[in-house]
């Protein structure tokens, strides 16, 4: 996992992990999500076999490396989570490329070649 800090809002829980094993973008911090559709409720199975409730789906805004805002859509809200994984698979399905280096990764918006997220494991 790599992590990136969003500076859109200065709230706790705004650290994001770029996660290869996660199927969907997920957040446990409701205040980070915009345009939440609370009718999108379901259950998700964790790797340990436990099931947890999804309490909605929304959009989160993060800064790209050029200080513009990128929107990540279809992010699931799970209140009991204490971390925020961004799914590599979901990023790639939505037009991003993800390149990993020794101590950082770049998430690149292929639709708009100027926007990158810089992620660090420092």
N, C-alpha and C positions, 0 to 999 in steps of 0.2 A: 504494500500500500504506500502511496505517496499522499501528502497532504498539501492543501492550499488554503490560504486565509482570505476570505471575502472581506473587502473593506467597504461594501455598500452600507452596511449597518454595523455599528459597534455594539454587538450583543454577544453574550456568551453562547457557545455552541455554534459559532460560525466557521468552524474549521471543517474543511471538506477532504475526504479521502478518495483518491482515484482507485477504484477497487475492481480488479479483473474478475473476481468470483461473485460479485453481486449482479443479480439479474436486472434490477431497476434502481434508479436514483431514489434515495430515501433520506428523510430528515426527521429528527425528533424535536426540532425547534420550530414551532408554529409561526413565530414572528418573522422567520426568514421567508416564508412562502407568501406569494401574491396570488390573487385570483384562485382561491381554494374552492374546489368543487367537493362539498361534503357529501354529495350523493354517491361518490366513488368509494364505497366501503367494501372491504372484503378481508379475507385472512391471507397471511403469507406464512409459508413453512420455512423455518430456520434450518441451517445445516444440522443442528443437534436434534431435529425432529419436533421441536416446540412450534406452536402456532401462535402468531400475534396478529392483532387487528390493525388494519389500515383504516384510518379515520378521514381520509380525503386525498385528493390529488391536486397539485397546483404547480406554480411556476416560481422559480427563484432567480434573482438577478445577481450576477457576480461581475466584478471588473475583469476585463481582459488586459493583456500586457500593455496595450496602448491607452489604458484608462477609460475605454469605452465600456458600455454595459452589454453583457451577454445574458440572454435569458435561457435558462434550462427548463424545459417543459416536461410535463408528465412525471413530476416528482411526487412520490407517495409520502404521506404524512403518517408516521407511526409514533404516537406520543411517548412511549416508554423508551425510545432509543436515546442514547447519550452521545451519538456520533452521527456523521452525515456522509454516507458513501455515495460517490458518483460512479455509476456503472460504466465501465469501459465499453461493454457490448452495446448499451443503450446510446452512449455517445456516438459510437461508430454507425449505428443504425440511423442516427439523426444527422449525418453529414459531417461528423468530426473525425479527424485522425488523431491517434494517440501514439506518441513516440517516447519510449523510455530510454534514459541515459543512466550513467552511474549513480548520480545523486539527485536527479530531477526528471521530470517529464514535461512534454509540451502537448497540450490539447489544442488542436488547430481546427478552426472553422473552415472547411473546404468550400462552403458557399460564399464566404467573404474572406478571401485570402489574407486580409490584413489583421484578423483577430486571432490571438493566441491566449491561452491560459498558461501561465508558468507555474509548475508545481514542484515543490521541493520536499525532500525527506529530512531536511535539517531541523 
